[in-house]
Amino acid sequence: MARLTLRLPSTLHDQLVALAKAEGVSLNQYIVYSLARQAASASVVEEMPGLLAAERPAPYGTKVCDCELSPQLIRRVKELIAKNDGS
């Protein structure tokens, strides 16, 4: 695993700490997750001439929706999973 030393403004650091805390994960986990998500969304889209959008094959990992999950919704899902694991 690689290490990275990063300098960032204290306001951004504080915001990331708060977001990580709201997700219930470490700052490192939150930053790695955020970077991985951003890298995955930066994929290149290739045009397929002659095919309508509905006729184009769906790429692997196609999203069902382009919606953002709120920290509250994620926390609730985690609570439900934990509740079901305990029963």
C-alpha positions in Angstrom: 0.0 0.0 0.0 1.3 3.5 -0.9 1.6 6.5 1.4 0.8 10.1 0.4 1.6 13.2 2.4 -0.9 15.9 1.5 -1.1 19.5 2.4 -4.6 21.0 2.4 -6.3 24.0 3.9 -7.5 23.6 7.5 -11.0 24.4 6.4 -11.1 21.5 4.0 -9.5 19.2 6.6 -12.2 20.2 9.1 -14.9 19.6 6.5 -13.5 16.2 5.6 -13.2 15.2 9.3 -16.9 16.2 9.8 -18.0 14.2 6.7 -16.0 11.1 7.8 -17.5 11.3 11.3 -21.0 11.5 9.9 -20.3 8.4 7.8 -18.8 6.6 10.8 -15.4 6.0 9.2 -11.9 7.2 9.7 -10.7 10.3 7.8 -8.3 8.1 5.8 -11.1 5.7 4.8 -13.3 8.6 3.8 -10.6 10.2 1.6 -9.7 6.9 -0.1 -13.4 6.3 -0.8 -13.9 9.8 -2.1 -10.9 9.6 -4.4 -11.9 6.1 -5.7 -15.4 7.4 -6.4 -14.0 10.4 -8.3 -11.5 8.3 -10.3 -14.3 5.8 -11.3 -16.5 8.6 -12.5 -13.8 10.0 -14.7 -14.1 7.2 -17.2 -14.1 8.0 -20.9 -17.4 7.7 -22.9 -17.0 6.4 -26.4 -19.4 7.3 -29.1 -21.0 4.5 -31.0 -22.1 6.0 -34.4 -25.3 4.6 -35.9 -26.8 3.3 -32.8 -29.5 4.9 -30.8 -28.9 5.2 -27.1 -31.4 2.5 -26.3 -29.6 0.1 -28.7 -26.2 0.6 -27.1 -24.9 -2.1 -24.8 -24.8 -1.2 -21.2 -21.3 -1.0 -19.8 -20.2 -3.1 -16.9 -21.2 -1.4 -13.6 -23.9 0.8 -15.1 -25.6 2.9 -12.4 -29.3 2.4 -11.8 -29.6 6.1 -11.0 -27.4 9.2 -10.8 -28.5 10.1 -7.3 -26.4 11.1 -4.3 -27.0 9.2 -1.1 -27.3 11.5 1.9 -25.2 10.8 5.1 -28.6 10.3 6.9 -29.7 7.7 4.5 -26.4 5.8 4.6 -26.5 5.9 8.4 -30.1 4.6 8.4 -29.2 1.7 6.1 -26.2 0.9 8.3 -28.5 0.9 11.4 -31.0 -1.5 9.6 -28.1 -3.8 8.6 -26.8 -3.9 12.1 -30.3 -4.5 13.5 -30.8 -7.4 11.1 -27.4 -8.9 11.8 -28.2 -8.9 15.5 -31.5 -10.7 15.2 
